Amino acid sequence: MELLAFGVQADEKPLIEQAFADHHPTRTLDVFLTTDTAPIAAGHEIISTSVNCDLGADVLSNLAAGGTRMVAQRSTGFNNVDLDVAERLGITVARVSSYSPYSVAEFAWTLAMAVNRRIVRASTRTRDFDFRLDGLMGRDLHGRTAGVLGTGKIGEAFARIARGFGMRLLGWDVAENPACRELGMTYVPKEQLLAESDLVSLHVPLLPSTRHLIDATALKTMRDDAILVNSSRGGLVDTAALVDELRAGRFTGVGLDVYEAEAGLFFLDKSLEAVDDDTLARLVTFPNVLVTSHQAYYTVDAVTQIVATTADNVLDYTAGRRSGNVLVPRS
């Protein structure tokens, strides 16, 4: 039984092929699953997808008609999957419920430090042999306040690094993490966290209840000189509202590894095309904004774990077993 994997990055391909070598022949594609590419899956009972693949109602119906019965998502997030339709069509859906939290937490800190210390601007200058320091002044983070929205495994890892910097820790979540409490974190309402934090980092899943968690009101609650980092899901931030605040001259820096309209853009080479997303085009022009292409998870450690769990999910499906990674069927 051949596995068909969509949206496979070049660095990821050998890891997938190695993980499935002993039990499933594997065909990898660099194209993402969309309504246009779904017919390629015809005849494949099992496919694997990445977070930027489209698994909406139309695509799932097309997959079911072609004989697909199992989707193994290579990510923790599954907001791209219409679970109700998948269940109605009898398609099993599994995800990777966890992988190295350090990959994302460390990258979030990379973004925070890069915008704080103006690393991109400094690097661009030195390539032109411009070694002036004008406009490159950052701030010590020691003694300042880090606000962590979402204190699960990734948020905890982020908080541990913040503690190493000697920062005061504020947290917000639906449930408190005892390990974060032990680090000295104080849990407070979201509004208080935003108002008091010098650095705000997002580590919550994208759900209907968290969409635009950082909206116009939340942004206005933040300090004018705050740093905002999002390495979780783009839809957590109202990007149009963020652009409005940036145009008003607010925020020391914003680091975004995700973008709410990234599907069809991220993971692709658009350098020779005219990008018609006016919000993104405006966002990347601000000198205090750094946008990267959803790469926080992209370490050999994390991707190896993701691929290994995906392989386990496929083996569970073929053996008729169920694990905690299965999203559909729900029971």
N, C-alpha and C positions, 0 to 999 in steps of 0.2 A: 504494500500500500504506500504510494508516494505521497509525501508531505509537500505542500506548496506554500512557500513563505513569501509574503508580500512586504514591501518596504524595507528590504534588507540593506544595511549599509555595508560598504566594502570591508571595513574592519570586523564587522559582525559575521560575515559570510563563513569564514573558516571555522568559527566557533560553533555555528549552527550545524554545519556539515559534520564536524567532529562529534557533537553531542548526539546526533541521530545516526551516526555511521553504523552502529551495530544492530539497529532494529528497524530503521525506516529509510528508504531512499529519499533524498531531499532535493527539491528544485527551488532555488532562491531567485527572487525577482527584486530589482531595485525600484520598480514602480509600486505605487501605493494602490490599495484596493479602493476603487471608486465604482460608480455605475458604469463607466466606460471599460474598466479592466476586469470587472466581475466575471464576464464570460470566460476568461482565461481559467477560472477555477473549475469549470465544468468537468465532471468525472473525478474530481478529488474529494474524497470523503472528509479529509482533514486539511485545514489550512491554518496558517499562522499569520498574525497581523501585528502591526505596530500601532502606537497610540494615535498616529495621524492618518490611519486608514479609516475609510467611511464604512461603518456597519449600521447604517440606518435602514429603515424599512425596505426601501427599494433594492438596496444591495443585498440584504438578507434574503429577500424573496427570490432574487436572481440566483443566489448561492444555493438555496434550497431546491430550486428547480433543476440545478445542475448536479445535484446529488451530494452536496456538502452537508455533513451532519455534525461537524465539530470545528469550533474556532478556538485556537489557542493564542490568546493575546499576550504579546511579549511586553507587558507593562503592568504596573500596579493600577493605574487609572483605567477606567472603562466608560468614561462619559461619551465616548464615540460609538457606543454600542446601544442599540435599542433592545434592551433585555426582554421587554414584553413581547415584541415581535419574534425574537429568537425563540422564546419559550413556545409561542403559538405555532411556530414552524417546526418545532422539535429539534432545534439546533443546540447542541451543548456548547456552552461558552465557559472558558476557564481563563484565569489571569495569573499573574505573578504577584502574590499577596505581599511579598516583601523581598527586599534585596539590600545590599550594602547601604545603610543610611548615611555613611560617611561620604560617599560619592557626592550626594546632593548637598549635604551640609557644608562640606569643604568648598564646593563650588559657589554656594551662596556667599560664603565668606570671601571667596576670590572676587566676586562681583562687588561686594561691599568695600573691600580694600581698594579695588581698582578705581571706583568712582570717588572714594574719599581722598586718595592720594594722586588722583588725576593721571593714572598710569598710561592710559591710551593717548592722551594729549602729549604727555612727556615722551612717549616712544615715537610718536609721529614727528615731533620736533627734532629729536636727536637723529632720526633718519635723514633730516635735512640739515644736519650739523648746526641746529639752533639749540644752544645749551642754556638759554635763559630760564630763570625760575618764575618769571611773572605768570601769575594765574595758576600756579601749581600747588599752592599752600593747602594742606589738608588739616586734619585735627587728630589729636590723640584720642583713642577710644577708651583707654584706661580711665576708669572713674565715671564714664558716661553710662547711659541706660540703653539696654537692648530689649526690645519688645518682640516676643516670639508668639505669633498667632498660629496655633497648632503645635502641641507639645508631645506628639507621638515620637516614634523612633528617630525620625529626621530632625524634628524640632529639638529633641533632647540632645542629639549630637551637636546641633548648632549652638545650643545653650552651653554645652561643655566647653566649646571653643571660646564663646563669649566670656565665660568665667576665667579662662586662661588669660584673656586680655585684661581681666580685672574689672569687668563691667557689672553694674547692677542689672538684675534680671527680672523682667516682668513677663507674665505668661497669660494667655487666654485660650481656653479650650472648653469643649462640652464636658470633659472629664479631666481631672487633675492627674498628672503623672508624678507618683511619689519620688521617682528618681530626680525629677526637676526640682521638687521641693527640697530634696537633700542638697541640691546645688545652691540653694539660697533663693530660688525663684519665688516671687510673690504673684499669686493669681489675682487679677483685677478685671473689671469690666473692659470690654474692647475700647470704649471711648476714653477711659483713663489711660490705658496702655498707649493709645495713639497720641494722646496729649502730652505724655511724659517721656516718651521714648526718643532718643537721638537716632536710633537705628531700629527699623521695623522690618522683620523678615517673615514671609508667609510660608507656612508648611501645613496647609489644610487641603483636603480633597475638594474637587469641584463637584458640588451637589446643587440642586435647586436652591437650597437654603444658604449656600455660600457664594452663589454667583453674584459678582460685583460686591463682594464683602467690603472691598475698598472702593466705595463709590464717591460721588462728589462731596457728600457730607463728611465721610470718613477722612478724605484728603484734606478738607478744610480744618479738621480737628488736629491734624498733625502739625508739628512744629515747622516753621518756615525753613529751618536749616536741617531738617531731618534727612536721613537716608532711607530709601525704600528699596527692598529687594524682594523679587518674586521668582522663585525657582520651582514652584509647584505647578499651577495651572493658570493659563492666561486669563481665563474667564473670571478669576478672583478679583481682577482689577478692571474698573471702568476706564478703558484707555482714553476715550474721548475726554472724560473729565480730568484725567491725569494730564493730558496735553494742555488743557485750559489752565491748570495750576502751574505747569512749567512755563507757559507763555507769560504768566504773571510774575515770573522770576523766583518761584518757590523751589525749595529743596536743594540741599547740598549735592545730592546725587541720587540717581535711580538706576538700579541694575535689574534688568529683565532677561531671564532665560526663556521665558514663555510669553506668548501673545495670544489674545483671545481669538484672533482671526488667522492663526498661523497655518491652518490646514490649507494645502495647496501652495504654500510658500516655504515653510521650514523643511529642512532636509533636501531641498532642491536648489539647483543653480539657476538663479533668476538674473544673473549679472548682465546678460545681454538683452534683457527684456524690460519693457516699461511696466513697472509695478503700479497698478491702479488703486492700491490701498492708500488713500490720502492720509489716514490717521497714522499708519506706520511710517509713511514717507516723512511726515512732520516730526514724528517721535524721534527718529534717528538723527535729526538735524541738531538737536539740543546738545551742547557741549558737555552737559552734566549727566547725560543719559548713555548707558551702555546696554546694547541689546545683543544677546547671543542666541544661537539657534537650537534651543532645547537640548543642550548638551550636558546638563548637570549630572545626569546619571551615567555619562559615557566614560567610564573607566573599565579597564580590563577586568577588574574584580567584580564590579556590578554587572557588566554585560555577561560575564561567564556564569554568574549566579542566575541571571534572568533566563539565559538559554537553557541551563541545566533544569530549572524549574519547569520551563515550557516543555522540555523533553519528558519530564516526569508526568506532567499533565496529560500528554498524549498517550503515554504508556498506561496511565490510569484509565483513560477512556477506552483504549483497546482491550484492556483487561476487565472492563466493567466495574472498576472501582471509583469511589468518590472521595475527593479530598476537600479541604477547606478552601481551595483555590477555585472551585466550581461556582460560577455565578448563576448558570442555567443548566439544568432545571433547578429551581429554587428549593426543592425538597426531595 
